[in-house]
Amino acid sequence: MIGEQFLREDHLIFQQTTRRFVDKELLPHREEWEALGTVPRDVWLKAGENGLLCCDVPEEYGGPGGDYMHSVVLAQEMARAGGGAPAFAGHSDTAAPYILLYGSEAQKKEWLPKAVSGEAIFAIAMTEPHAGSDLQAIRTTAVRDGDDYVIKGQKVYISNAQQAHVVIVACKTDPSAGARGISLLLVETDRPGFVRGKMLKKIGRKAQDTLELFFDDVRVPVSNLIGAEEGQGFFQLMGMLVQERLTSAVRSTSAMRVVLDDTLRYVKEREAFGRPIAAFQNTQFEMADLWSTYLAHRAFVEWCIGKHLKGELSAVEAAAAKLRASECEGVLIDRCLQFFGGMGYMWETPIARAYADARVNRISAGSNHILKMLIGRDLLK
Ligand SMILES: Cc1cc2nc3c(=O)[nH]c(=O)nc-3n(C[C@H](O)[C@H](O)[C@H](O)COP(=O)(O)OP(=O)(O)OC[C@H]3O[C@@H](n4cnc5c(N)ncnc54)[C@H](O)[C@@H]3O)c2cc1C
């Protein structure tokens, strides 16, 4: 268990609830939802009823008043469900926190209770066809018109967008001001001019919906600005990256453990040349290597969690955790898959899905090449 030393009684109870939910509500439906490309709406409501959404929202806004360790527990249990679907983390840990951290009192009162119950699903829309890593290059604009902003532009690869009720949209409110010209706006998805594009076909995470979005002169009131003034969006987004990258590292490390357990089981069962493949020295050496690699990563991630719980984890440390965990996840799953032989290449096996699902972790939450640049720049300054 990642972060065992930080778990309290309430985290352990939460773990049991989450485990039951994953076993009963998610695992049996994986294939059906992969074909659908999303999950049914009621899964979110059931997750809300079980207290799995937005655990860190305080009681005054309808939340359970939990902390980051609830997210860590959820990430680990969700890793058993595989496939990152439903994208509870995108809703609870990435999108809704913008309201909790930077939203007005009215936004918090209106939206946080609904985010906790699953009544409102949240998405975050930064990436555009021309701009992903280079956020300052986004072209979606929000132009002030009386008491409204008028939003025009396009976003791509947006998780949870098929079902989202609220999208936090990064827009240029002053295209001439660089980073200081970006603002975040809360956009309700029933507003005229908000158009969902097609569901994108992905190589993994097939039950997690990922869409293009179009904003065709969408009007939102000025009160939908997140933060007290325009131009804060870039800094709000950067402020969230430490937790987002750490959570990504927790997810990758959790996936490694699930795959290791599955592989250890398989090599003991599968026979070749009259004995279990676990009996070959190559298998023992490989598994020893992979297991010790996992333990080393887990220790690093736990150290990062400890620092984050005290509010001391730096952006560079979080980037290093995400970089190493996602790279290691890719290599570890690949080497584990080898033990499954042809079976490992078949979509029906969890290892094949884990292999495909993991790939995005080296791209999202900061492409690993960008993270190397950030870390390198800091080391050599
Ligand atoms: C499944 C999935 C879900 C996603 N969900 C969301 C979401 O919910 N919301 C959202 O806003 N976005 C989402 N994204 C988008 C994701 O955040 C971006 O794909 C990511 O930030 C990279 O941006 P890009 O794809 O435009 O790649 P680019 O920015 O074009 O980068 C491509 C590659 O170019 C190289 N590169 C670029 N800049 C540099 C540099 N400065 N130094 C060195 N190399 C560089 C790197 O190799 C990099 O990997 C999702 C993506 C996927 C695949």
The ligand as an ORCA input file, in Angstrom:
! r2SCAN-3c Opt
* xyz 0 1
  C      -5.995     10.429    -22.999
  C      -5.700     11.882    -22.869
  C      -6.444     12.665    -22.003
  C      -6.214     14.031    -21.907
  N      -7.012     14.792    -21.090
  C      -6.875     16.143    -21.120
  C      -7.802     16.978    -20.405
  O      -8.710     16.500    -19.707
  N      -7.648     18.316    -20.499
  C      -6.661     18.908    -21.245
  O      -6.594     20.113    -21.288
  N      -5.776     18.134    -21.922
  C      -5.864     16.780    -21.884
  N      -4.991     15.995    -22.589
  C      -3.944     16.637    -23.376
  C      -2.544     16.502    -22.803
  O      -2.437     17.254    -21.624
  C      -1.579     16.953    -23.905
  O      -1.614     15.939    -24.911
  C      -0.173     17.165    -23.392
  O      -0.108     18.309    -22.586
  C       0.824     17.356    -24.556
  O       0.377     18.349    -25.432
  P       0.305     18.042    -27.014
  O      -0.424     16.778    -27.200
  O      -0.190     19.245    -27.693
  O       1.803     17.775    -27.427
  P       2.877     18.900    -27.874
  O       2.843     20.044    -26.941
  O       2.725     19.126    -29.319
  O       4.219     18.108    -27.611
  C       4.540     16.947    -28.385
  C       5.960     16.560    -28.079
  O       6.830     17.605    -28.537
  C       7.978     17.670    -27.718
  N       8.098     18.994    -27.081
  C       7.157     19.980    -27.065
  N       7.632     21.063    -26.423
  C       8.901     20.750    -26.024
  C       9.917     21.444    -25.299
  N       9.743     22.690    -24.847
  N      11.092     20.810    -25.054
  C      11.275     19.543    -25.497
  N      10.364     18.835    -26.184
  C       9.187     19.420    -26.442
  C       7.834     16.559    -26.683
  O       8.400     15.390    -27.181
  C       6.320     16.403    -26.614
  O       5.952     15.160    -26.065
  C      -5.172     14.627    -22.676
  C      -4.403     13.828    -23.518
  C      -4.662     12.480    -23.635
  C      -3.826     11.677    -24.582
*
